[in-house]
Amino acid sequence: MPDLAKNAQQYANRSLVPPTSNDLFYRVWAHKAELAVGVLAAGVATLFVTAPWAIAVLGGAAVLTLSIVESEAVLLLAIFLMPLGWTLQWNVPVRDVCVAFRSLVIIGFFLGRLLRGQLGVRVLLRPALTQASLLFLCVAIAPALLGTGDLTLESARSLWALFTSLGFYFVILSWVDSPQRIRRILQVLLFSTIVTAAFAILQEIIGDYTSFWFFLHPQDWLAPMEHRAPSFFANCNFLASYLNLIVPFSLAFWILGEGRWKRLGVWTTGLGAVALLCTQSLGGLVSFGGIVLLAILCFSGNWKKKLALFGAVCALAIGFFFAMQTLNPAHVGAVFAYDEAIRLVLWGIAWDFFRHSPVLGVGWGNFVVLYGSYVGDISWIPAGQFQVHSIYLQLLAETGLVGFAAFFLLIFRAIQQALRQLRCSVYTLQKALAFGVLGAILSVLLHGSVDFFFQVSPQFSTLFWVLLALLVVGGNTISKRKDGELEMQTG
């Protein structure tokens, strides 16, 4: 008790001491800070109520800031969310929210590198795949710059989506500077694919798109799903094309990996194959069959085993053909005939565009805008909705012979590097990356005979260039197996 009374008396004496100038300054500053925080909080709350766009602005500012400091969480989140499509109903320049998100990540990342003096342009431009990619981008932009093709709103959106896809290629090329980051990116890609495939399977089970899908892709009218699950994508064919870019990687990890990587490869491949069946995409299923045949050719050992496995795949394909009415009803009957007729008409229009603009084409993204004048008398083909449904004819129509040659130069360079790594490397990671890119390119060429995804699916386009970036980075790594884990060292 005496101590308590003594302390109370000392406190009372101190409280009677006149405040010093420092104390006054601190108190005034503290009150101003509290007032500023209160005003800021009230302002933010008012802004959210009166201007919903404020949430997007503040979120964009946060993404930009975190990208400038190269937050690993934000960059990995951008990779994880790659399959997500979120389209706004408003007629704004960039309607795809995820494209806008990746744009902020790219701008912030390279702005931070520029401010720190770590841009390293020469290093980025050195790989042959980088040079081929930039050549294709320049050719795609050329008609708009030279005035040989119209710069329509659709063309501008398509060019920006292409630019962001290539920009993310450079982000991966610049950011991935350690074995740990390569591992994390691969794990995130495979886990993301598992979630995407699981959502497609859920849609198939309940037989509907789900309310979450309608939130991502609001539309005034839409045909029933009819057991063609799109997952997070706007269309089931977009999902099939995306899965066929990832499945070669997961298949390689299933065959070559050990421990956690093998299990991850099994789950991704298994769920991916089931989700692919749920799409009923004939081009996607044919591409998947091509990937399996490529895996047999690369990994199955002697020719007797290869022939036996080839025979098994052919038997499954024949069985699928006879059971198509049950397993793939979307491609049987009048609906399939309607799709075939539309494709034939669009292919003829694309060829006519190419004949009139054989050098640089009508401009990247302009086919969907221009073909309407050709189908004015065909009531069952609406204008402004379709692409060419062929990667070969779309490239010829929109980029001409120059763009066609530039794109397949990129494909040739990628195949060349992947084959070199697959043949020469004794390390698991390099083989998996090389086979993954080879399988992805094969799926693009096979599925591309009846569809074109580089414009209508930014998810597909971004993933395509991310895989090319991983091939380049993987070419500078050495992997070894240790305790069932894929370990990598810079080489």
C-alpha positions as CSV (number, residue, x, y, z in Angstrom):
1,M,0.0,0.0,0.0
2,P,2.7,2.5,0.8
3,D,4.3,1.8,-2.6
4,L,1.0,2.3,-4.4
5,A,0.4,5.6,-2.6
6,K,4.0,6.7,-3.5
7,N,3.5,5.9,-7.2
8,A,0.2,7.7,-7.3
9,Q,1.7,10.8,-5.7
10,Q,4.6,10.8,-8.2
11,Y,2.1,10.5,-11.1
12,A,0.1,13.4,-9.7
13,N,3.2,15.5,-9.4
14,R,4.2,14.8,-13.0
15,S,0.8,15.6,-14.3
16,L,1.1,19.1,-12.7
17,V,4.4,19.8,-14.4
18,P,3.8,22.2,-17.4
19,P,4.2,20.4,-20.7
20,T,7.4,21.0,-22.7
21,S,7.4,22.1,-26.3
22,N,8.2,18.5,-27.4
23,D,5.2,17.2,-25.5
24,L,3.0,19.8,-27.1
25,F,4.3,18.9,-30.5
26,Y,3.7,15.2,-30.0
27,R,0.1,15.7,-28.7
28,V,-0.8,18.1,-31.6
29,W,0.7,15.6,-34.1
30,A,-1.1,12.7,-32.6
31,H,-4.4,14.5,-32.7
32,K,-3.8,15.5,-36.3
33,A,-2.9,11.9,-37.3
34,E,-6.0,10.6,-35.6
35,L,-8.1,13.2,-37.4
36,A,-6.4,12.3,-40.8
37,V,-7.1,8.6,-40.3
38,G,-10.7,9.3,-39.5
39,V,-11.2,11.6,-42.5
40,L,-9.4,9.1,-44.7
41,A,-11.6,6.2,-43.5
42,A,-14.8,8.3,-44.0
43,G,-13.6,9.3,-47.4
44,V,-12.9,5.7,-48.5
45,A,-16.3,4.6,-47.1
46,T,-18.1,7.4,-49.0
47,L,-16.2,6.6,-52.1
48,F,-17.2,2.9,-52.0
49,V,-20.9,3.9,-51.6
50,T,-21.0,6.6,-54.3
51,A,-18.4,5.1,-56.7
52,P,-18.1,1.3,-56.9
53,W,-15.3,1.7,-59.3
54,A,-13.2,2.9,-56.4
55,I,-12.8,-0.7,-55.2
56,A,-11.3,-1.6,-58.6
57,V,-9.0,1.5,-58.5
58,L,-7.7,0.8,-55.0
59,G,-7.3,-2.9,-55.8
60,G,-5.4,-2.0,-59.0
61,A,-3.2,0.4,-57.1
62,A,-2.4,-2.4,-54.6
63,V,-1.6,-4.9,-57.4
64,L,0.6,-2.3,-59.1
65,T,2.5,-1.5,-55.9
66,L,3.0,-5.2,-55.0
67,S,4.2,-5.9,-58.5
68,I,6.7,-3.1,-58.3
69,V,8.3,-4.7,-55.2
70,E,8.0,-8.1,-56.9
71,S,5.8,-9.7,-54.3
72,E,6.1,-13.4,-54.9
73,A,2.5,-14.0,-53.6
74,V,1.0,-11.6,-56.2
75,L,3.0,-13.1,-59.1
76,L,2.1,-16.7,-58.1
77,L,-1.5,-15.6,-57.7
78,A,-1.5,-14.3,-61.3
79,I,-0.3,-17.7,-62.4
80,F,-2.8,-19.6,-60.3
81,L,-5.7,-17.4,-61.6
82,M,-4.7,-17.9,-65.2
83,P,-7.6,-20.2,-66.1
84,L,-10.1,-17.7,-64.7
85,G,-12.2,-15.7,-67.1
86,W,-14.2,-12.8,-65.9
87,T,-15.9,-10.7,-68.5
88,L,-17.6,-7.3,-67.8
89,Q,-20.9,-6.5,-69.5
90,W,-19.9,-2.8,-70.0
91,N,-18.5,-1.8,-73.3
92,V,-15.1,-0.7,-71.9
93,P,-11.7,-1.0,-73.8
94,V,-10.6,-4.0,-71.6
95,R,-13.6,-6.1,-70.7
96,D,-11.6,-9.1,-69.4
97,V,-10.8,-8.4,-65.7
98,C,-8.0,-11.0,-65.6
99,V,-6.4,-9.4,-68.6
100,A,-6.5,-6.1,-66.8
101,F,-5.0,-7.7,-63.7
102,R,-2.2,-9.3,-65.6
103,S,-1.6,-6.0,-67.4
104,L,-1.1,-4.3,-64.0
105,V,1.3,-7.0,-62.9
106,I,3.4,-6.7,-66.0
107,I,3.5,-2.8,-65.9
108,G,4.3,-2.9,-62.1
109,F,7.0,-5.6,-62.5
110,F,9.0,-3.8,-65.2
111,L,8.4,-0.4,-63.7
112,G,10.1,-1.7,-60.5
113,R,12.9,-3.2,-62.5
114,L,13.4,0.1,-64.4
115,L,13.5,2.1,-61.2
116,R,16.0,-0.3,-59.7
117,G,18.1,-0.3,-62.9
118,Q,17.7,-4.1,-63.3
119,L,15.9,-4.3,-66.6
120,G,18.5,-6.4,-68.4
121,V,17.1,-5.9,-71.9
122,R,20.0,-7.6,-73.6
123,V,19.6,-10.8,-71.5
124,L,15.8,-10.8,-72.2
125,L,16.3,-10.4,-76.0
126,R,19.0,-13.1,-76.3
127,P,16.9,-16.3,-76.5
128,A,15.8,-17.3,-80.0
129,L,12.2,-17.8,-78.8
130,T,12.2,-14.2,-77.6
131,Q,13.2,-12.9,-80.9
132,A,10.7,-15.1,-82.8
133,S,7.9,-14.0,-80.4
134,L,8.7,-10.3,-80.9
135,L,8.8,-10.8,-84.6
136,F,5.3,-12.3,-84.5
137,L,4.0,-9.4,-82.3
138,C,5.5,-6.8,-84.7
139,V,3.8,-8.5,-87.7
140,A,0.5,-8.7,-85.8
141,I,0.7,-4.9,-85.1
142,A,2.0,-4.0,-88.6
143,P,-1.4,-3.7,-90.5
144,A,-2.7,-1.2,-87.9
145,L,0.5,0.8,-88.0
146,L,0.8,0.8,-91.7
147,G,-2.9,1.5,-92.4
148,T,-3.4,-1.7,-94.4
149,G,-5.8,-3.0,-91.8
150,D,-8.5,-1.2,-89.7
151,L,-7.8,-0.6,-86.0
152,T,-11.2,-1.6,-84.8
153,L,-12.2,-1.9,-81.1
154,E,-12.1,-5.7,-81.4
155,S,-8.7,-5.5,-83.1
156,A,-7.4,-3.2,-80.3
157,R,-8.6,-5.6,-77.6
158,S,-7.1,-8.6,-79.4
159,L,-3.7,-6.8,-79.8
160,W,-3.7,-5.8,-76.1
161,A,-4.5,-9.4,-75.1
162,L,-1.6,-10.6,-77.3
163,F,0.7,-7.9,-75.8
164,T,-0.1,-9.0,-72.2
165,S,0.5,-12.6,-73.1
166,L,3.9,-11.8,-74.4
167,G,4.5,-9.4,-71.5
168,F,3.9,-12.2,-69.0
169,Y,6.4,-14.3,-71.0
170,F,9.0,-11.6,-70.2
171,V,7.9,-11.5,-66.5
172,I,8.6,-15.2,-66.2
173,L,11.9,-14.8,-68.1
174,S,13.0,-12.0,-65.8
175,W,11.7,-13.2,-62.5
176,V,12.5,-16.9,-62.5
177,D,16.1,-16.8,-61.3
178,S,16.2,-19.7,-58.9
179,P,15.3,-23.4,-58.9
180,Q,12.8,-22.8,-56.0
181,R,10.8,-20.4,-58.2
182,I,10.7,-22.9,-61.1
183,R,9.3,-25.5,-58.7
184,R,6.8,-23.2,-57.2
185,I,5.5,-22.1,-60.7
186,L,5.1,-25.7,-61.8
187,Q,3.3,-26.6,-58.6
188,V,1.0,-23.6,-58.8
189,L,0.2,-24.4,-62.5
190,L,-0.7,-28.0,-61.7
191,F,-2.7,-27.2,-58.6
192,S,-4.6,-24.5,-60.6
193,T,-5.4,-27.1,-63.3
194,I,-6.7,-29.5,-60.6
195,V,-9.1,-26.9,-59.3
196,T,-10.2,-26.0,-62.9
197,A,-10.8,-29.6,-63.8
198,A,-12.7,-30.3,-60.5
199,F,-15.0,-27.3,-61.2
200,A,-15.8,-28.7,-64.7
201,I,-16.5,-32.1,-63.2
202,L,-18.9,-30.4,-60.7
203,Q,-20.7,-28.7,-63.5
204,E,-21.1,-32.0,-65.3
205,I,-22.5,-33.7,-62.2
206,I,-25.1,-31.0,-61.5
207,G,-25.8,-30.5,-65.2
208,D,-25.6,-26.7,-65.1
209,Y,-23.1,-23.8,-65.5
210,T,-23.6,-22.8,-61.8
211,S,-24.4,-19.3,-60.5
212,F,-20.7,-18.5,-60.1
213,W,-20.1,-19.1,-63.8
214,F,-22.9,-16.7,-64.7
215,F,-21.3,-14.1,-62.4
216,L,-18.0,-14.5,-64.3
217,H,-19.7,-14.5,-67.8
218,P,-23.0,-12.6,-67.5
219,Q,-25.1,-13.0,-70.7
220,D,-28.6,-12.1,-71.7
221,W,-29.2,-15.5,-73.3
222,L,-27.4,-18.7,-73.4
223,A,-28.1,-22.2,-74.6
224,P,-28.4,-25.0,-72.1
225,M,-25.1,-26.5,-71.1
226,E,-26.0,-30.0,-72.4
227,H,-23.2,-31.7,-70.5
228,R,-20.4,-29.6,-72.1
229,A,-18.7,-28.2,-69.1
230,P,-16.7,-25.0,-69.6
231,S,-15.3,-24.7,-66.0
232,F,-14.1,-21.1,-65.5
233,F,-13.9,-20.5,-69.2
234,A,-16.5,-18.8,-71.5
235,N,-16.7,-21.9,-73.7
236,C,-16.1,-25.7,-73.3
237,N,-13.7,-25.7,-76.3
238,F,-11.6,-23.0,-74.5
239,L,-11.3,-25.3,-71.5
240,A,-10.2,-28.2,-73.7
241,S,-7.5,-26.2,-75.4
242,Y,-6.2,-25.0,-72.0
243,L,-6.1,-28.5,-70.5
244,N,-4.2,-29.8,-73.5
245,L,-1.5,-27.3,-72.9
246,I,-1.0,-28.5,-69.3
247,V,-1.6,-32.2,-69.5
248,P,1.7,-32.9,-71.4
249,F,3.5,-31.5,-68.4
250,S,1.5,-33.4,-65.8
251,L,1.9,-36.6,-67.9
252,A,5.7,-36.1,-68.0
253,F,5.8,-35.7,-64.2
254,W,3.7,-38.8,-63.8
255,I,6.1,-40.8,-65.9
256,L,9.4,-39.3,-64.9
257,G,8.8,-37.8,-61.4
258,E,9.0,-39.4,-58.0
259,G,7.2,-38.9,-54.7
260,R,5.2,-35.7,-54.5
261,W,5.8,-34.8,-58.2
262,K,4.6,-38.1,-59.4
263,R,1.4,-37.9,-57.3
264,L,0.8,-34.4,-58.5
265,G,1.2,-35.5,-62.1
266,V,-1.2,-38.4,-61.6
267,W,-3.9,-36.2,-60.1
268,T,-3.6,-33.5,-62.7
269,T,-3.6,-35.9,-65.6
270,G,-6.5,-38.0,-64.3
271,L,-8.7,-35.1,-63.4
272,G,-7.7,-33.2,-66.6
273,A,-8.6,-36.2,-68.8
274,V,-12.0,-36.5,-67.1
275,A,-12.7,-32.8,-67.5
276,L,-11.7,-33.1,-71.1
277,L,-14.3,-35.8,-71.6
278,C,-16.8,-33.4,-69.9
279,T,-16.2,-30.8,-72.6
280,Q,-17.1,-33.1,-75.4
281,S,-14.6,-31.2,-77.5
282,L,-13.8,-33.5,-80.5
283,G,-10.7,-31.4,-81.4
284,G,-9.6,-31.5,-77.7
285,L,-10.0,-35.3,-77.5
286,V,-8.1,-35.9,-80.7
287,S,-5.3,-33.6,-79.4
288,F,-5.2,-35.5,-76.1
289,G,-4.8,-38.7,-78.1
290,G,-1.9,-37.2,-80.0
291,I,-0.3,-36.2,-76.7
292,V,-0.6,-39.8,-75.4
293,L,0.9,-41.2,-78.6
294,L,3.8,-38.7,-78.3
295,A,4.4,-39.9,-74.7
296,I,4.5,-43.5,-75.9
297,L,7.0,-42.5,-78.6
298,C,9.2,-40.7,-76.2
299,F,9.1,-42.7,-73.0
300,S,7.9,-46.3,-73.6
301,G,11.3,-47.9,-74.3
302,N,11.6,-50.6,-76.9
303,W,9.6,-50.8,-80.1
304,K,7.6,-53.9,-79.0
305,K,6.3,-52.0,-76.1
306,K,5.6,-48.9,-78.3
307,L,3.7,-51.0,-80.8
308,A,1.6,-52.6,-78.1
309,L,0.7,-49.3,-76.5
310,F,0.0,-47.8,-80.0
311,G,-2.4,-50.7,-80.6
312,A,-4.1,-50.1,-77.3
313,V,-4.7,-46.5,-78.0
314,C,-6.0,-47.3,-81.5
315,A,-8.4,-49.8,-80.0
316,L,-9.7,-47.2,-77.5
317,A,-10.1,-44.7,-80.3
318,I,-12.2,-47.2,-82.3
319,G,-14.3,-48.0,-79.3
320,F,-14.9,-44.3,-78.7
321,F,-16.0,-43.9,-82.3
322,F,-18.6,-46.6,-82.0
323,A,-19.8,-45.3,-78.7
324,M,-19.8,-41.6,-79.8
325,Q,-23.5,-41.3,-79.6
326,T,-23.3,-42.0,-75.8
327,L,-19.9,-40.5,-74.9
328,N,-20.0,-37.5,-77.3
329,P,-23.6,-36.7,-78.2
330,A,-22.8,-33.1,-79.0
331,H,-21.1,-34.2,-82.2
332,V,-23.9,-36.4,-83.5
333,G,-26.9,-35.3,-85.5
334,A,-28.2,-31.9,-86.7
335,V,-26.2,-29.8,-84.2
336,F,-22.9,-31.2,-85.5
337,A,-24.0,-30.7,-89.1
338,Y,-24.8,-27.1,-88.3
339,D,-21.3,-26.5,-86.8
340,E,-19.7,-28.1,-89.9
341,A,-21.7,-25.9,-92.2
342,I,-20.7,-22.7,-90.3
343,R,-17.0,-23.7,-90.4
344,L,-17.1,-24.4,-94.1
345,V,-18.6,-20.9,-94.8
346,L,-16.2,-19.2,-92.5
347,W,-13.2,-21.0,-94.0
348,G,-14.2,-19.8,-97.5
349,I,-14.5,-16.2,-96.2
350,A,-11.1,-16.4,-94.6
351,W,-9.5,-17.7,-97.8
352,D,-11.1,-14.8,-99.7
353,F,-9.7,-12.3,-97.1
354,F,-6.3,-13.8,-97.7
355,R,-6.5,-13.6,-101.5
356,H,-7.3,-9.9,-101.2
357,S,-4.6,-9.1,-98.6
358,P,-1.9,-11.9,-99.0
359,V,1.0,-10.1,-97.5
360,L,-0.1,-8.7,-94.1
361,G,-3.8,-9.7,-94.0
362,V,-6.8,-7.7,-92.8
363,G,-5.4,-7.1,-89.3
364,W,-5.2,-9.0,-86.1
365,G,-8.6,-9.5,-84.6
366,N,-10.5,-8.0,-87.6
367,F,-12.1,-11.2,-89.0
368,V,-14.9,-11.2,-86.5
369,V,-15.7,-7.6,-87.5
370,L,-15.5,-8.0,-91.3
371,Y,-17.1,-11.3,-92.1
372,G,-20.6,-10.0,-91.5
373,S,-20.8,-8.4,-95.0
374,Y,-20.3,-11.9,-96.5
375,V,-23.1,-13.5,-94.6
376,G,-25.8,-10.9,-94.9
377,D,-28.0,-13.3,-96.9
378,I,-27.3,-16.3,-94.6
379,S,-29.8,-16.0,-91.7
380,W,-28.4,-18.9,-89.7
381,I,-24.9,-17.3,-89.4
382,P,-25.0,-14.2,-87.1
383,A,-22.5,-11.5,-87.8
384,G,-19.8,-10.5,-85.3
385,Q,-19.7,-13.7,-83.3
386,F,-17.4,-16.2,-84.9
387,Q,-13.7,-16.6,-85.5
388,V,-12.4,-18.6,-88.5
389,H,-12.2,-21.9,-86.4
390,S,-8.8,-22.7,-88.0
391,I,-5.4,-21.4,-86.8
392,Y,-4.0,-21.8,-90.3
393,L,-6.7,-19.9,-92.1
394,Q,-7.1,-17.3,-89.4
395,L,-3.3,-16.5,-89.5
396,L,-3.4,-16.2,-93.3
397,A,-6.6,-14.0,-93.3
398,E,-5.5,-11.6,-90.5
399,T,-1.6,-11.6,-90.7
400,G,-1.0,-12.8,-94.3
401,L,2.0,-14.8,-95.4
402,V,4.3,-12.8,-93.3
403,G,2.4,-13.4,-90.1
404,F,1.9,-17.1,-91.0
405,A,5.7,-17.5,-91.5
406,A,6.5,-15.6,-88.3
407,F,4.2,-17.8,-86.2
408,F,5.5,-21.0,-87.6
409,L,9.1,-19.8,-87.2
410,L,8.2,-19.4,-83.5
411,I,6.8,-23.0,-83.5
412,F,9.9,-24.3,-85.2
413,R,12.2,-22.6,-82.7
414,A,10.3,-24.0,-79.8
415,I,10.3,-27.5,-81.2
416,Q,14.0,-27.3,-82.0
417,Q,14.9,-26.3,-78.5
418,A,12.5,-28.8,-76.9
419,L,13.9,-31.7,-78.9
420,R,17.4,-30.7,-78.1
421,Q,16.7,-30.6,-74.4
422,L,14.7,-33.9,-74.6
423,R,17.5,-35.7,-76.4
424,C,20.5,-34.3,-74.7
425,S,19.5,-33.8,-71.1
426,V,19.8,-36.6,-68.5
427,Y,17.9,-34.6,-65.9
428,T,14.2,-35.1,-65.1
429,L,13.1,-31.5,-65.0
430,Q,14.6,-30.6,-68.4
431,K,13.0,-33.7,-70.0
432,A,9.6,-32.9,-68.4
433,L,9.7,-29.3,-69.6
434,A,10.8,-30.3,-73.0
435,F,8.1,-32.9,-73.4
436,G,5.5,-30.6,-72.0
437,V,6.3,-27.9,-74.6
438,L,6.3,-30.5,-77.4
439,G,3.0,-31.9,-76.3
440,A,1.5,-28.4,-76.0
441,I,2.6,-27.5,-79.5
442,L,1.2,-30.7,-80.9
443,S,-2.1,-30.0,-79.3
444,V,-2.1,-26.4,-80.8
445,L,-1.4,-27.8,-84.2
446,L,-4.0,-30.6,-84.0
447,H,-6.8,-28.7,-82.3
448,G,-6.0,-25.6,-84.3
449,S,-7.2,-27.3,-87.5
450,V,-10.7,-26.7,-86.3
451,D,-10.4,-23.9,-83.8
452,F,-8.4,-20.7,-83.0
453,F,-7.9,-19.7,-79.4
454,F,-5.2,-17.0,-79.3
455,Q,-7.8,-14.2,-79.5
456,V,-10.9,-15.6,-77.9
457,S,-9.2,-17.1,-74.9
458,P,-6.6,-14.9,-73.2
459,Q,-6.0,-17.7,-70.7
460,F,-4.8,-20.0,-73.5
461,S,-2.6,-17.3,-75.1
462,T,-1.0,-16.4,-71.8
463,L,-0.3,-20.0,-70.8
464,F,1.2,-20.7,-74.2
465,W,3.8,-18.0,-73.8
466,V,4.4,-18.9,-70.1
467,L,5.2,-22.5,-71.2
468,L,7.7,-21.1,-73.8
469,A,9.3,-19.0,-71.1
470,L,9.6,-22.0,-68.8
471,L,11.3,-23.9,-71.7
472,V,13.9,-21.1,-72.0
473,V,14.5,-20.9,-68.2
474,G,14.5,-24.7,-68.0
475,G,17.3,-24.8,-70.6
476,N,19.5,-23.1,-68.1
477,T,18.9,-25.4,-65.2
478,I,20.1,-28.8,-64.1
479,S,17.8,-31.1,-62.2
480,K,18.5,-34.2,-60.1
481,R,16.3,-36.5,-58.1
482,K,16.8,-36.6,-54.4
483,D,14.4,-38.3,-51.9
484,G,11.6,-38.3,-54.4
485,E,11.9,-34.5,-54.9
486,L,12.9,-32.7,-58.1
487,E,15.9,-30.7,-57.1
488,M,17.4,-28.1,-59.5
489,Q,20.6,-26.2,-59.7
490,T,21.5,-23.3,-62.0
491,G,23.7,-24.5,-64.7
